[in-house]
Amino acid sequence: MSFLCCTKSSFVLCAGLCIVLLAINSINQQEERMDVEKEVKECGFYPGELCRALFEGKPAALVVGNFCQDALLLPRNKELVNLQSTSNCSTMIQELHFITKPLSEEEAGYPLAYIITIHKKLDMFVKLLSAIYAPQNVYCIHIDQKSPKVYSQAVQRLASCFRNVFISSRQETVVYAGISRLQADINCMEDLVRSDVPWKHVINVCGQDFPIKTNREIVQYLKSKWNGRNLTPGVIQPQHMKYRTRFTYKEFVHMEKSYVYPTKEEKESPPHNITLYFGTAYYALTRDFVLFVISDKRAKDLLEWSKDSYSPDEHYWVTLNRMKGVPGSTPNAGWEGNIRAIKWRDQQGVSHSGCNGHYVRDICVYGLGDLQWLTKSPHLFANKFDPSQYPLVTDCLERHYRLKVLKEADVPMEKNWYFEDEYSKRTET
């Protein structure tokens, strides 16, 4: 079966009525959230009305139950093109609803670069690329060397259909919290600076991200608040994080399971008397800063020193960006900068009311009840999503995002930019 099977909703007729609980028992909330997603997946079609009700914050079980009862009356939609088939690029681009023209002069005049690091879940990658794609931008895709060959071939097949999408020339075997994750970004940066696209900022995303703000909103945010500056939220390394750089760590690499582990060997102080900062691994960096990263001795020495530390991407970018005189640096910045919306477990009851999906490494994998919170977030992107467990979350967010993008556009719309049922609704009105 293709990795991309059922990615933009199966849209097949339900074999029977969906069975959905109308009340959620507080003791079994997690299990029942999963049950709601399981039942709606079987219904096979997600109408716009269903998604809008969820965005309004109505109870997921009740909303899904009401709509699934009418699923037999819903029209069948075309199945998505298979990335591994011999379908031509024109068909693939249309079937996957890629927008192929700049939607405004403002966006055309401010091209962006993207680094996309992926290793699994092809359906989520396709949703992400289709959402953030714009012909004036440029995209470097880093595929983990541990990824299955058939997965890599499918990604390469899609990338080959675009002049501004390419696979990183050097690929790493990525280990969580290891130097390989940071090196993957740098590999793409070295490719991006050779690109003919005159991009202004580079943004990194992973395969479980999805945009909240449109390309136009991202451009406006970077031009106004971060014009010519790098966006790397973070602070001086807190005491409780110093274990990451006090002792050396090593990567254990295996196809089945890879990880980093500490040793008893203490590290030397950072080179050039650099003060370490701690922050997010996500960023928006200027082109001049990227050139500094790949050419300056201080940046290279810090990278070498960081190779045996824990999760170096969470200190590397923010540390370099706090150095005075560095292109686009922000020496006095703190946590400001709306890069990524994340529901951390330890922030429950502080910055959010809880995760309606489930936690993985203390990060919320969003469920249906998180949709309203996501649409109100001021951040550019959100993490983390899993369409195999919560398909309606990503389908509804994808639908909501696309309508928002097209509403802002200054150019005539094309039919395949819409999802089929939304286009039909538009022509009827």
C-alpha positions as CSV (number, residue, x, y, z in Angstrom):
1,M,0.0,0.0,0.0
2,S,1.3,3.5,-0.8
3,F,2.5,5.7,2.0
4,L,0.3,8.4,0.7
5,C,-2.9,6.3,0.9
6,C,-5.8,8.3,2.3
7,T,-3.8,11.5,2.9
8,K,-6.3,14.1,2.0
9,S,-9.2,12.0,3.4
10,S,-10.4,8.8,1.9
11,F,-13.7,10.2,0.9
12,V,-15.1,6.7,0.6
13,L,-18.7,5.9,1.6
14,C,-19.1,4.7,5.1
15,A,-19.9,1.0,5.5
16,G,-22.2,1.8,8.4
17,L,-23.1,4.5,10.8
18,C,-20.3,5.9,13.0
19,I,-20.6,5.1,16.7
20,V,-19.5,8.0,18.8
21,L,-19.8,8.6,22.5
22,L,-21.9,11.6,23.4
23,A,-20.3,12.2,26.8
24,I,-16.6,11.8,27.8
25,N,-15.8,10.2,31.1
26,S,-13.1,12.2,32.9
27,I,-11.2,9.0,33.9
28,N,-10.9,7.8,30.3
29,Q,-10.5,11.1,28.4
30,Q,-7.4,10.0,26.5
31,E,-8.9,6.7,25.3
32,E,-12.1,8.3,24.2
33,R,-10.4,11.1,22.3
34,M,-8.7,8.4,20.3
35,D,-12.1,6.7,19.8
36,V,-13.5,9.9,18.3
37,E,-10.7,10.1,15.8
38,K,-11.0,6.5,14.9
39,E,-14.7,6.7,14.2
40,V,-14.4,9.9,12.1
41,K,-11.6,8.3,10.1
42,E,-14.0,5.5,9.2
43,C,-16.6,8.0,8.0
44,G,-14.2,9.0,5.2
45,F,-15.3,12.5,4.5
46,Y,-14.7,15.7,6.4
47,P,-17.1,18.5,5.3
48,G,-16.3,22.1,5.9
49,E,-19.2,22.5,8.3
50,L,-17.8,19.8,10.6
51,C,-14.4,21.5,10.7
52,R,-15.9,24.9,11.4
53,A,-17.9,23.5,14.3
54,L,-14.7,22.1,15.8
55,F,-12.9,25.5,15.3
56,E,-15.7,27.1,17.2
57,G,-14.9,24.9,20.2
58,K,-18.0,22.7,20.1
59,P,-17.5,19.2,21.8
60,A,-15.7,16.9,19.4
61,A,-17.8,13.8,20.2
62,L,-21.1,15.6,19.6
63,V,-19.9,17.3,16.4
64,V,-18.4,14.2,14.9
65,G,-21.4,12.1,15.8
66,N,-23.9,14.4,14.2
67,F,-21.9,14.7,10.9
68,C,-21.0,11.0,10.7
69,Q,-24.7,10.1,10.7
70,D,-25.1,12.0,7.4
71,A,-21.9,10.6,5.9
72,L,-23.8,8.3,3.5
73,L,-25.3,11.4,1.8
74,L,-21.9,13.0,1.1
75,P,-20.3,13.0,-2.4
76,R,-17.4,10.9,-3.2
77,N,-14.1,12.8,-3.7
78,K,-11.3,11.8,-6.0
79,E,-8.5,9.8,-4.5
80,L,-5.1,11.4,-4.4
81,V,-2.4,10.8,-6.9
82,N,0.1,8.2,-5.9
83,L,3.6,9.7,-5.5
84,Q,5.1,6.4,-6.6
85,S,3.0,6.0,-9.7
86,T,4.0,7.2,-13.2
87,S,1.6,10.1,-13.0
88,N,3.2,13.2,-14.6
89,C,4.1,16.3,-12.5
90,S,1.3,18.4,-13.8
91,T,-1.3,16.0,-12.5
92,M,0.5,15.5,-9.2
93,I,0.7,19.3,-8.6
94,Q,-3.0,19.7,-9.4
95,E,-4.2,16.7,-7.3
96,L,-2.1,17.9,-4.3
97,H,-3.5,21.5,-4.6
98,F,-0.1,23.3,-4.9
99,I,-0.4,27.0,-5.5
100,T,1.8,27.8,-8.5
101,K,1.8,31.6,-8.6
102,P,2.9,34.3,-6.2
103,L,-0.3,35.5,-4.5
104,S,0.8,39.2,-4.0
105,E,3.6,41.5,-5.0
106,E,4.6,41.8,-1.4
107,E,5.3,38.1,-1.2
108,A,7.0,37.9,-4.6
109,G,9.4,40.7,-3.4
110,Y,10.3,38.9,-0.2
111,P,11.2,35.2,-1.0
112,L,11.8,32.9,1.9
113,A,14.0,29.8,2.2
114,Y,12.9,26.7,4.1
115,I,14.8,23.8,5.6
116,I,12.5,20.7,6.0
117,T,13.9,17.8,8.0
118,I,11.9,14.6,7.7
119,H,12.2,10.9,8.3
120,K,8.6,9.4,8.3
121,K,4.9,10.1,7.8
122,L,4.9,11.0,4.1
123,D,1.3,12.2,4.3
124,M,2.2,14.8,6.9
125,F,5.1,16.0,4.8
126,V,2.9,16.4,1.7
127,K,0.4,18.4,3.7
128,L,3.2,20.6,5.1
129,L,4.9,21.2,1.7
130,S,1.6,21.9,0.0
131,A,0.7,24.4,2.6
132,I,4.0,26.4,2.7
133,Y,4.9,26.1,-1.0
134,A,5.1,29.3,-3.0
135,P,6.9,29.6,-6.4
136,Q,9.1,32.5,-5.3
137,N,10.5,30.6,-2.3
138,V,13.1,27.8,-2.1
139,Y,13.0,24.6,-0.2
140,C,15.8,22.2,1.0
141,I,14.6,18.8,2.2
142,H,16.8,16.8,4.5
143,I,15.8,13.1,4.5
144,D,17.1,11.0,7.4
145,Q,19.3,8.3,6.1
146,K,17.4,5.8,8.3
147,S,14.3,6.5,6.3
148,P,13.0,3.6,4.2
149,K,14.1,3.7,0.5
150,V,10.6,3.7,-0.8
151,Y,9.9,6.8,1.4
152,S,13.0,8.7,0.1
153,Q,12.0,7.8,-3.5
154,A,8.5,9.2,-3.0
155,V,9.9,12.5,-1.6
156,Q,12.4,12.8,-4.4
157,R,9.7,12.1,-6.9
158,L,7.6,15.0,-5.6
159,A,10.6,17.4,-5.2
160,S,11.6,16.7,-8.9
161,C,8.4,18.4,-10.0
162,F,9.6,21.8,-8.8
163,R,12.6,23.9,-9.8
164,N,12.7,25.4,-6.3
165,V,12.5,22.2,-4.2
166,F,15.5,20.0,-3.8
167,I,17.0,17.3,-1.6
168,S,20.0,18.2,0.6
169,S,23.2,17.2,-1.0
170,R,24.5,15.7,2.2
171,Q,22.2,13.6,4.4
172,E,22.7,12.7,8.0
173,T,21.6,9.7,10.1
174,V,19.7,11.9,12.6
175,V,19.7,11.0,16.3
176,Y,17.3,12.8,18.7
177,A,19.3,15.3,20.8
178,G,22.5,14.6,18.8
179,I,24.7,16.8,16.7
180,S,23.3,15.1,13.6
181,R,20.1,17.2,13.9
182,L,22.1,20.4,13.9
183,Q,24.3,19.3,11.1
184,A,21.3,18.5,8.9
185,D,20.3,22.2,9.0
186,I,23.8,23.3,8.2
187,N,24.0,21.0,5.3
188,C,20.9,22.6,3.8
189,M,22.2,26.1,4.6
190,E,25.3,25.3,2.5
191,D,23.0,24.3,-0.4
192,L,20.7,27.3,0.0
193,V,23.4,29.9,-0.2
194,R,24.2,28.5,-3.6
195,S,20.6,28.9,-4.8
196,D,19.7,31.5,-7.4
197,V,16.7,32.5,-5.3
198,P,17.4,35.8,-3.5
199,W,15.8,34.7,-0.2
200,K,15.7,37.0,2.8
201,H,15.2,34.7,5.8
202,V,15.5,30.9,6.2
203,I,13.0,29.1,8.4
204,N,13.5,25.5,9.6
205,V,10.6,23.1,10.0
206,C,10.2,19.4,10.7
207,G,7.9,16.8,9.4
208,Q,5.4,17.2,12.2
209,D,5.0,20.9,11.9
210,F,2.2,22.8,10.2
211,P,1.8,26.6,9.5
212,I,-0.6,28.7,11.4
213,K,0.2,32.0,9.7
214,T,0.1,32.4,5.9
215,N,3.1,33.1,3.8
216,R,2.0,36.7,3.5
217,E,1.6,37.0,7.3
218,I,5.1,35.5,7.8
219,V,6.6,37.9,5.4
220,Q,4.9,40.9,7.0
221,Y,6.0,39.7,10.5
222,L,9.6,39.3,9.5
223,K,9.7,42.6,7.5
224,S,8.2,44.6,10.3
225,K,9.4,43.3,13.7
226,W,12.5,41.4,12.5
227,N,13.6,43.4,9.5
228,G,17.3,42.4,8.9
229,R,17.5,40.6,12.2
230,N,17.5,36.9,13.3
231,L,14.8,35.4,15.3
232,T,16.2,33.0,17.9
233,P,14.2,33.0,21.2
234,G,16.3,32.1,24.2
235,V,18.1,33.2,27.3
236,I,21.5,32.7,29.0
237,Q,21.9,29.0,29.8
238,P,19.9,28.3,33.0
239,Q,21.6,26.4,35.8
240,H,19.3,23.4,35.3
241,M,20.4,23.1,31.6
242,K,24.1,23.1,32.2
243,Y,24.3,19.4,32.3
244,R,23.9,19.4,28.5
245,T,27.3,21.1,28.0
246,R,29.1,20.1,31.2
247,F,29.7,16.5,30.2
248,T,30.4,14.9,26.8
249,Y,27.7,12.9,25.1
250,K,28.0,10.3,22.3
251,E,25.6,9.1,19.7
252,F,24.6,5.5,19.4
253,V,23.4,5.0,15.8
254,H,21.3,2.0,14.8
255,M,18.6,1.5,12.2
256,E,16.1,0.3,14.8
257,K,17.0,2.6,17.7
258,S,19.4,5.5,18.0
259,Y,20.0,7.8,21.0
260,V,22.6,9.9,22.8
261,Y,24.1,8.9,26.1
262,P,26.3,10.8,28.6
263,T,29.9,9.9,29.6
264,K,31.7,10.9,32.8
265,E,34.2,13.1,30.8
266,E,33.8,16.8,31.5
267,K,33.9,19.2,28.6
268,E,36.3,22.1,28.2
269,S,34.9,25.7,28.3
270,P,33.4,27.0,25.1
271,P,35.9,28.4,22.6
272,H,36.6,32.2,22.3
273,N,35.1,32.7,25.8
274,I,31.7,32.5,24.3
275,T,28.8,32.8,26.7
276,L,26.3,30.0,26.1
277,Y,22.6,30.6,25.7
278,F,19.7,28.2,25.8
279,G,16.7,28.5,23.5
280,T,14.5,27.0,20.8
281,A,15.9,24.9,17.9
282,Y,13.5,26.8,15.6
283,Y,14.5,30.0,14.0
284,A,14.2,32.6,11.2
285,L,17.7,33.6,10.1
286,T,18.9,36.2,7.6
287,R,21.0,35.3,4.6
288,D,24.0,37.2,5.9
289,F,23.8,35.3,9.2
290,V,23.8,32.0,7.4
291,L,26.9,33.1,5.5
292,F,28.5,33.9,8.8
293,V,27.6,30.5,10.2
294,I,29.2,28.6,7.4
295,S,32.4,30.7,7.1
296,D,33.3,32.4,10.4
297,K,35.9,30.7,12.6
298,R,34.0,31.4,15.8
299,A,30.9,29.7,14.4
300,K,32.9,26.7,13.1
301,D,34.8,26.3,16.4
302,L,31.5,26.5,18.4
303,L,30.0,23.8,16.1
304,E,33.0,21.5,16.7
305,W,32.9,22.1,20.4
306,S,29.1,21.3,20.4
307,K,29.4,18.0,18.7
308,D,29.6,16.0,21.9
309,S,26.9,18.0,23.8
310,Y,23.3,17.2,24.4
311,S,20.8,18.8,22.0
312,P,23.3,21.3,20.6
313,D,20.7,22.9,18.3
314,E,19.1,24.4,21.4
315,H,22.2,26.4,22.2
316,Y,24.0,26.9,18.9
317,W,21.8,29.3,17.0
318,V,20.7,31.4,20.0
319,T,24.3,31.6,21.3
320,L,25.7,32.9,18.0
321,N,22.8,35.3,17.6
322,R,23.6,36.9,20.9
323,M,27.1,37.8,19.9
324,K,27.7,41.5,19.2
325,G,28.7,42.4,15.6
326,V,27.3,39.2,14.1
327,P,25.0,39.9,11.1
328,G,21.4,40.4,12.2
329,S,22.3,39.6,15.9
330,T,20.0,40.4,18.8
331,P,22.3,40.6,21.8
332,N,19.7,41.8,24.3
333,A,16.8,39.6,23.1
334,G,15.0,37.1,25.3
335,W,12.1,34.6,24.6
336,E,10.2,37.1,22.4
337,G,9.4,35.9,18.9
338,N,6.5,33.8,17.9
339,I,8.2,31.0,16.1
340,R,6.4,27.8,17.3
341,A,3.2,27.1,19.1
342,I,3.9,24.1,21.4
343,K,1.9,22.8,24.4
344,W,4.6,21.6,26.8
345,R,3.4,19.3,29.6
346,D,5.0,21.4,32.3
347,Q,3.1,24.5,31.0
348,Q,-0.3,22.9,31.5
349,G,-2.4,25.3,33.6
350,V,0.0,28.1,32.9
351,S,0.1,28.8,29.1
352,H,-2.5,26.3,28.1
353,S,-5.4,24.3,29.6
354,G,-4.2,20.9,28.6
355,C,-3.5,18.6,25.7
356,N,-6.5,17.1,23.9
357,G,-4.4,14.5,22.1
358,H,-1.4,13.0,24.0
359,Y,2.1,13.9,25.0
360,V,5.3,12.6,23.4
361,R,8.5,13.7,25.1
362,D,6.4,16.2,27.0
363,I,5.1,17.8,23.8
364,C,1.4,17.7,22.9
365,V,0.4,15.8,19.8
366,Y,-2.7,17.8,19.0
367,G,-6.2,16.4,19.2
368,L,-9.6,17.7,18.1
369,G,-10.1,19.9,21.2
370,D,-6.9,21.8,20.4
371,L,-8.1,23.2,17.1
372,Q,-9.6,26.4,18.5
373,W,-6.5,27.1,20.5
374,L,-4.3,26.6,17.5
375,T,-6.2,29.1,15.3
376,K,-6.0,31.7,18.0
377,S,-2.2,31.3,18.5
378,P,0.1,34.2,17.4
379,H,2.8,31.8,16.3
380,L,4.0,31.2,12.8
381,F,3.9,27.4,13.0
382,A,2.7,24.7,15.4
383,N,4.2,21.4,16.6
384,K,3.3,18.5,16.8
385,F,0.8,16.7,14.5
386,D,0.2,13.0,13.7
387,P,-2.4,12.4,11.0
388,S,-2.2,8.6,11.5
389,Q,-3.7,9.1,15.0
390,Y,-5.7,12.4,14.6
391,P,-6.5,12.7,10.9
392,L,-9.3,15.2,11.4
393,V,-7.0,17.6,13.2
394,T,-4.6,17.9,10.2
395,D,-7.4,17.8,7.6
396,C,-9.4,20.5,9.2
397,L,-6.4,22.7,9.9
398,E,-5.3,22.2,6.3
399,R,-8.7,23.3,5.0
400,H,-8.9,26.3,7.4
401,Y,-5.4,27.4,6.4
402,R,-5.9,27.1,2.6
403,L,-9.1,29.2,2.7
404,K,-7.2,31.9,4.8
405,V,-4.4,31.9,2.2
406,L,-6.7,32.3,-0.8
407,K,-8.8,35.0,1.0
408,E,-5.6,37.2,1.3
409,A,-4.6,36.7,-2.4
410,D,-4.4,39.6,-4.9
411,V,-4.5,37.4,-8.0
412,P,-7.3,35.4,-9.7
413,M,-7.9,32.0,-8.1
414,E,-7.4,28.7,-9.9
415,K,-9.8,25.8,-9.4
416,N,-7.2,23.3,-8.2
417,W,-6.0,25.6,-5.4
418,Y,-9.2,24.8,-3.6
419,F,-10.2,21.5,-2.1
420,E,-13.0,20.0,-4.3
421,D,-16.0,20.6,-2.0
422,E,-14.9,24.1,-1.2
423,Y,-14.6,25.0,-4.9
424,S,-18.0,23.6,-5.5
425,K,-19.4,25.7,-2.7
426,R,-17.7,28.8,-4.1
427,T,-19.1,28.3,-7.6
428,E,-22.6,27.7,-6.3
429,T,-22.6,31.1,-4.5
